[in-house]
Every structure is written in C-alpha cells, then in structure tokens.
C-alpha cells in the first residue's frame, strides 16, 4: 500500500514538473519569438531610415504615419493568409472556392487602396523621390528576409 502511495506521489510530482517545464519552455519560445520580431523590425527601420535620408523634421512626421500604414497592411495580409490557409478547396463546391477567391481579391484591392491613401499622407512629409525609395527599401528588406529564411 505504501508503494502505491509513493508511486502515486512520484507520478504527481512528475506531472507537475512536466507541466511547469512545458509552460517555461513555451514562455521562453514566445519571448525568443518576440525578440526575433523586434530585431526584424529594427532592421527594417534601419534600412528605411538609411535609404530615405530623413531629416529630423521629416522623421518626426514620417514614422507615425508609416507605423500606422504598416499595421493596417499587416492586418490585410493576415486576413488574406487566413482565407488562403483556413479555407482550403478540399471538399468545397466551386461556388464556395470562388467566394474565397473573391474575398482574397477584395483584400488585395484594399491593400492597393491603402497604399494610395498613405502615399498621399507620405507626400505631406517626404518627397516623391523618398516615397519611391521607401517602396524600394521595403522590397529590399523583404527580399533579404526571404533569403534569410531560405538559409535556415
């Protein structure tokens, strides 16, 4: 009887240790992921800052607008990925798949409309040449990020 009780206690301790270890590992992975995202964002800011040659006055006006623009674009892109990844064509009718395709196209149009809207806002604080450099810098950054991911 004492052996069963002791085994039961060991089992409970093992379960508690396992759950604790899993929780700590999850938190560490999340923290590492947050650090990685921060490093990526910092690299993007550095590339854009370097390419645009912003004055202090331009920088003060540009970054709040750009951060707002980036956040809205991320939301659109997440919605696109969600539709594409979550709504697979397997077992769906052509009408349902077509509806998903239309949703993705609508989101692409929103992305284009957003770019037009923010281009106007950017032009109030930076020059047209700097806006072009912004788009080039974003493309360069995205290409570099893709290359890095391929190397992993």
MODELLER restraints for C-alpha pairs under 7 A, 6 or more apart:
rsr = mdl.restraints
at = mdl.atoms
rsr.add(forms.Gaussian(group=physical.xy_distance, feature=features.Distance(at['CA:44:A'], at['CA:141:A']), mean=6.31, stdev=0.5))
rsr.add(forms.Gaussian(group=physical.xy_distance, feature=features.Distance(at['CA:47:A'], at['CA:137:A']), mean=6.42, stdev=0.5))
rsr.add(forms.Gaussian(group=physical.xy_distance, feature=features.Distance(at['CA:48:A'], at['CA:134:A']), mean=6.27, stdev=0.5))
rsr.add(forms.Gaussian(group=physical.xy_distance, feature=features.Distance(at['CA:48:A'], at['CA:137:A']), mean=5.61, stdev=0.5))
rsr.add(forms.Gaussian(group=physical.xy_distance, feature=features.Distance(at['CA:51:A'], at['CA:133:A']), mean=6.29, stdev=0.5))
rsr.add(forms.Gaussian(group=physical.xy_distance, feature=features.Distance(at['CA:51:A'], at['CA:137:A']), mean=6.46, stdev=0.5))
rsr.add(forms.Gaussian(group=physical.xy_distance, feature=features.Distance(at['CA:52:A'], at['CA:130:A']), mean=5.40, stdev=0.5))
rsr.add(forms.Gaussian(group=physical.xy_distance, feature=features.Distance(at['CA:52:A'], at['CA:133:A']), mean=6.04, stdev=0.5))
rsr.add(forms.Gaussian(group=physical.xy_distance, feature=features.Distance(at['CA:52:A'], at['CA:134:A']), mean=6.49, stdev=0.5))
rsr.add(forms.Gaussian(group=physical.xy_distance, feature=features.Distance(at['CA:58:A'], at['CA:125:A']), mean=5.68, stdev=0.5))
rsr.add(forms.Gaussian(group=physical.xy_distance, feature=features.Distance(at['CA:58:A'], at['CA:126:A']), mean=6.24, stdev=0.5))
rsr.add(forms.Gaussian(group=physical.xy_distance, feature=features.Distance(at['CA:61:A'], at['CA:125:A']), mean=5.98, stdev=0.5))
rsr.add(forms.Gaussian(group=physical.xy_distance, feature=features.Distance(at['CA:62:A'], at['CA:122:A']), mean=6.72, stdev=0.5))
rsr.add(forms.Gaussian(group=physical.xy_distance, feature=features.Distance(at['CA:62:A'], at['CA:125:A']), mean=6.16, stdev=0.5))
rsr.add(forms.Gaussian(group=physical.xy_distance, feature=features.Distance(at['CA:69:A'], at['CA:118:A']), mean=6.70, stdev=0.5))
rsr.add(forms.Gaussian(group=physical.xy_distance, feature=features.Distance(at['CA:73:A'], at['CA:111:A']), mean=6.59, stdev=0.5))
rsr.add(forms.Gaussian(group=physical.xy_distance, feature=features.Distance(at['CA:76:A'], at['CA:107:A']), mean=6.30, stdev=0.5))
rsr.add(forms.Gaussian(group=physical.xy_distance, feature=features.Distance(at['CA:76:A'], at['CA:111:A']), mean=6.76, stdev=0.5))
rsr.add(forms.Gaussian(group=physical.xy_distance, feature=features.Distance(at['CA:80:A'], at['CA:104:A']), mean=5.65, stdev=0.5))
rsr.add(forms.Gaussian(group=physical.xy_distance, feature=features.Distance(at['CA:80:A'], at['CA:107:A']), mean=6.62, stdev=0.5))
rsr.add(forms.Gaussian(group=physical.xy_distance, feature=features.Distance(at['CA:83:A'], at['CA:100:A']), mean=6.67, stdev=0.5))
rsr.add(forms.Gaussian(group=physical.xy_distance, feature=features.Distance(at['CA:89:A'], at['CA:97:A']), mean=5.87, stdev=0.5))
rsr.add(forms.Gaussian(group=physical.xy_distance, feature=features.Distance(at['CA:122:A'], at['CA:131:A']), mean=6.96, stdev=0.5))
